[in-house]
Amino acid sequence: MIPIPRLALVGRPNVGKSTLFNRICGRRKAITDGRPGSTRDRNYAQVSWQGAGFELIDTGGLLLGSDDPLLGPAGEQADRAIDEADRILLVVDGRAGLLPDDAAIAARLRKKGKPVVVAVNKAEGREHDAADEFAALGFASVVTLSAEHGLGVGDLLDVVLDGLPRVEVEEQAPALRIALVGRPNVGKSSLLNRLIGEERAVVSAIPGTTRDSVDSVFEHDGERYLFVDTAGIRRQRLLKENVDHVAVVQARKAIERCDVAILVIDPEEGLREMDATIGGYVQDAARAVVLAVNKWDLAVQRKLKTKAFEEAIRKDEIKFLSWAPIVWVSAKTGKGTSALLTAARRVSKSWRQRVTTGQLNRVLAKAAQEYAPKAAKGGKPVTILYAIQVGTAPPTFLLSLNHDVDLHFSYKRYLENRLRAEFGFEGSPIRLKVRTRAH
């Protein structure tokens, strides 16, 4: 089998690499996989252009902190991307012009010996001058473009793909992106190993984050899943009192990259403040969520009761996630892991659920009739004129009121509960926004 060609985007900060990455990936419908990370990480996507598939690698901005232009926060990741790639796209800023950092990065790339195409971004209005200026870098191919407006991107792809093997990429449904998050030592790694090690046909193991960990794509019962990297949450490199802080930072990164967050809880240790903290980050990120109570085989041996522990979850530390399903699992035995994947699929569907305007307004009208709307401030009567759903992932609703006030937080919670009772939205946050009628 011919391997799919790989192209790496490199360059200084703020030249538009991520904009170009998103432009190439977002406007072509043959994307089969996308792996966002952070500004220090390598980001991957498989893309098809004119029927030819390739893998695009984005990197963080390179800074000159020493004699080596690729040292700095993004240096190691960029080096790896360059080593992996068949061709390099050196992205430069046509407005800023040729800078010493551009020349230093170009010199480093020449030492790598990989074919390089110079992509002069932000070149609107000075295409010829910009091309001539950056030809001084010494590479044969210089293409001007505007990633923001999509100008010249096709020409760039034609040039960079010329002569590379033509590989057709079969379209696949996007994998459901799941993050296992939780306190250190609750069994996240064991649970991940159980899920991807014994219940799947591995599709790929994808090098991902800055600490040599991987994102894993696998199939189970015909469905594709991608577990985003959460390695590092368990690492205790810093002083003991800083471990919880490191865990939260790593959890937030994982949450921001996922569709569904699985919050793993250890029943032997009981619920802790950190469980609620990480759960709060899931809520803030507006991701779908499943609560996984791990090590339940040991909990049963020690006579912990399902009903009592569920009540503790629903009414105490994590009561703000009372709408999230709970799955009782054992990474050691594998019990409950299939149910966990099923629950993740279910809450992802709720997260993307859309209801009709007619259904929505009938439910809210009945809710307002049974319990009149209350304003956040003042005693003036409030009327909900109508509502529409303005977004999904998460479900977001816009309520139009008769005068310029917000609804009381308790009334919003009441409406949210009514929407859940009617439409489900299991495992998904709901967002309620308010606007007033123009006078």
N, C-alpha and C positions, 0 to 999 in steps of 0.2 A: 504494500500500500504506500502511495506517495504521501509523505507528511505534509500537513497544511503549512504554507509559508507563514512566517512570523515577521511582523513589522513593529519596530519600537519607536515611540515618540520620545525625544529627549530635547533638552534645551534649558535655558535659564528660567527662573520664576517669572510668571506674568507675561509670557509671550503668547499664551493662548493654546497650550497643549491640551488642556482638558476640554476647552471649547471645540477644538478640532476633533478630539476623541469622541465627544458627544455628537458632533455634527456627522461624523462618519457612521457612528453606530446608530444614531437615532433616526436617520432618514432612510435607512435601508432595512427592509422588512425581513431580511434573511438572517438576522441575528439569532444565533442558537444558544448563546450563553453570555452573560455579562457578570463581571466580578469586581464591583467597586470596592475600593479600600479607603485609604486616607492619602494626604498629600505626600507622605513619605513612602507609600507603598506602590507596588506595581499593580495596575488595573488591567484586566484582560477582557476581551470580547471577541467572539468569532463572528465575522461579518462576510457578506458576499457582495462583490461589485461586478456587475455585468456577467454574472454567473460564475465568477471565480472567487473561491473562498480563501480567506486569510484570517490570521489571528492578530489583532491589534493590541499592543501593550503600551499603556500610558505610564509615565513615571513622574515623580515629583521634580520640582525645579532644582537645578544644579547650582550650587554656590561655590565661589572661590574662597575657601577658608585657608588654603595652603598652596603649596606648589602644585598639588594634584587638583585639577579642576573638578574632579568627580568626587572629592571628599566633601563631607557635610551631611546634613540630615538625610538627603535622598541619594547620596552617592552609591552606597552598597546596592540599593535596589536598582538604580539605573545601570550599574555595572552588570548586574545579573540579566537585566532586560536586554542589554546590548549583546551579551554573550549568547542569549537564547535566540536572538533575532537573525533573520536572513538578510534584512536590509534595515537601515536606520533612516528615520525622518528627523533631521535636525531642524527644529522649529525656532525661527527667529522673528523679531519684531520689526516690521518694515517702517513703522512710525519712529521708533527709537533709533533706527539705523544700526550699523555694525558696531558692536561694542567689544571691548577686550575680552569679556567673559565668553562671547560667541566664538572668538578666535581661539581661546584656550580650550574650549570644549571641542571645537573642530580638530585641533591638534591632537587631543586625546583620542578622538574617534579614528583619526588616520593611523594611530598606533595599533588600534584594535583590528584594522584590516578589513572591516566590513564595508560593503557598498553604502554610500550615503547620498540621500537626496535632501537638498536644502529647501525647506518649506518657509517662504517668506510670508508670514501672516500679517494681517492689518495693513495690506499694501494698497488699499483702495486709493485710486487717483495718482499713484506714482509707481505703477507696475514696472515700467521699463527702467526707471532710475534705481528702484529697489533691487531688481534682478542684477543690474550691472554692479551695484555696490556689494552685494553678497557673493558675487562671482569671485571676489577676492579671497574667499575662504578656500578656493582651490578645488572644489568639487564640480564634476561635469554637469550635474543636473541641478538647476535652480528653478523653482516654480513659485510664482506669486499667487496669493489667494486671500480670501477673507473668510475665516471660519465662522465668524458671527453671522455673515450674510449668505454663506454657502457658495460664494463665488470662487471658481477655480479649484474647488475640492475634487471634482471629477477629473480634471486635468492632472492633478497631483496623483490620484490613484492610478490613472493610466500610466504615468511615468514610473511610479515606484513598483508597480506589478509587472511591468514589461520584462519579459524574459524569465520570470519565475514560473515554476510548475503550476499548471491550471488544475485546481482541485475543486470539485463541486462539493458543497456542504449541504447535506440534507437538512431541511428545516425540521426542528423539533419544538415541541411545546416547551416554554420556559420552565425551568426547574423551580419548585417552591423553595424559597430561601429561608432557612431556619437557623436560629442562633440558640444554642444551649447556654443559658446564663445562670448565675447563682454564686453563692459564697464559695470560698475555697473548701475543697474536701467534701463536697456534697455528692460527688460521683459523676460529674459532667463528662470527664474523659472516659470513664468506664462505660457510661451510657452511650456515648458517641461510638466507642469501639464496638459495643454490642450491636448497635444499629447498622453500622456500615460494614461490620466484619462478618456477620452471620445471616443477615436477612436481605441481601441484595446481590445484584450483579453489578460490579463496579463499572461505571462508565469512564471515569477519569479521576485522577488525583492531581489537584491543581496547586502548584506553588503559589503562595498568596502573600503572607504578611511579612512584616519587617523582622520577625523573630523565627524564621525558618519553619513555620508551621504551614498547614495546608488546609484548603477548602476541599470538601469531598462531595462529588456528585455521584449519586447512585440511584438505582431503580428498585421499587418495591411494589409488587402487584400492578405493574404497568405504569406507575406514576414516578416522575423524576423529582428528586430532592437534592438540594444543595445545602450542606451544613456549613455555614460561614464560620470562619475561624474564631474560636474563643480561647485558643491556647494563650497562656499568659495570665489568665484570671487566677490560675492556681499557683503561679510562680511566686515565691517568697524570697526575692533577692534583696529586698530592702529590710530595714529594721522591722521588728514585729509590729510595732505600733502603726507602721505605714502600710501594712499588708491590705487592710480593708480599703484604703484609699486606692491602691493600685488595682484591686479587684473591680472597683466601681468604674475606674477609667477604662479598663479593658472591656467591661461589660457594655458600657455606653458605645464604644466603637463597634462592637458586634451587633448591638441592637440597631444602630443606624444603618447597618448593611442588610438587614433581614426583612422578610415579610411577616414572619411569625417568630416570636420569642417564646422559648420554652424555659420557664423559670423553674429550676431544679431545687427541691427542698429536701433536707435531711430530717426525717421525723425523729431519729434518735437524739439529735441535738435540740429538737424543738424549733419553733419559729424565733428568729432573731431580728434585731433592728435592721441588720444588713439585708435580710430578705425583703423587707419593706422598702429599703432604699433602692435596691435594684429594681424591684417591682415599680417603684415610682418613676424610674428612668424609662421603663417600658411604656408606662402610661404617658409620660411626657413626649416620647417619640411617636405616640399614636400608632403603635404596632399591635397586631393581633397577638393574643397571648394564651398559652396553655400552662397550667400549673402541674408539674410532674413531681409527685412525692416518691422519691427514690428509696431504695433499701427497704421496701415494704415487707420483703420476706423476713428480714430481721425484726422489723417492728411487730409483726404478727407473733413471732416467737417470744417477744417480750411483752405480749399482751396489750399492745396499743390498739385502740379501737378506731375503726375507720370513721364512724359517725362523730366521735369526740374530736378527732384531729381535723376533720372537715369543718366542724363548727368553729374550731380555733382559727382556722384559715379565714372563714367567711366573716367572722365577727370580731376578730382581734387585729393582729398585725397587718394583714393584707386585705382588709375588708373593702378597700377601694377597688380591688379587682374581683369583687364578688361575682361578676358576670363571666369570669373565666372558668372553663371546665377544668376539673381535677382528674388526673389519671394516676393510678397507683401502679408503680412500676418497680422492677428489680433489674438493675444492670447485670447483676451476678447471674440470675437465672434466665433472663430474657422475658420474664412475665410482664405483660402490659406494653411491650414496645410496639407491637402492631397497632394496638389501640391508641398509642401516643401519636403515631403517624396519621392515623385516621382522624384524630382530634385536630391535628395541625391542618389537615386539608379542610376540615369542617370550618374552623375559625377563619381560615384564609378566604373561604367563600363568603362568610359573613362580612369580613373586612371589605370585600369588594361588592357587597350587595347593594342593589338599587331598588327603590320602591317607586310606584307611580305617584304623581302629584295628587291625584284623586284620593288614593288610599291614605296618603299622608295627611291630607287636610281633614278627612273624615275622622281619623284617629285623634288628631289634635283638637278638632271642634268638640268631640265628645269629652275629651280630657278637660278642656276649658269649661264646658258646661257643668261638669261634676265638681270641679275645683277651679274657681276663678283665678286668672293670672294675677301674680303679685309682682309689683315693680321692686327693683333693687333699692330705690330711694323714692320718698314721697308717697302720698296716699291717693293720687289720682288714678281712677280706674284704667286698667290696661285691657286692650282687646288685641288678640292675635288675628290679623286680617287674613293672612294666608301664609303658606310655607311651601318651599320647594327644596328638593335635594340638589345641592350644588357640587357634590363631589363624593367620591368613594375612596377607600383605602387611606383613612377611615371614612365611614359614612358621615357626611357633613350636611347639615340642614340650615337653611336661612329662613328665619321667621320675621315677617313684616308686622310691626306693631303700629298702633294708631297714634302714638306720640313718642317724643324723644326720651325714652328711658331704656334701661336694660332690665331684664327679668332677674328676680331674686335667685340666688344660687340654688336655694332649696326647691324653687319652682322648676328650674331647669332640670334638676335631678328627678323631680316628679315626672316631667315630660319624657325624660330619657327612659325612666322605668316603664312608662306607658308604651313607648316605641318598642322597647325590648319585649314587653308582654305581647305585643301585636305581631312584630316582625322577626323576633328572635335576636339577631345580631350577637349570637353566642361568641364569646371570646374576642369581641371587637369593641374598641372604644367608639363612642358617638360624640360628634362635635355639634353643638348648637350655637349658631351665630344669630345676631339680632340686628335688624335695621328698621328705620322708621319711614313712614310714608312721607313723600315730599309734599310740602304745603304750597 
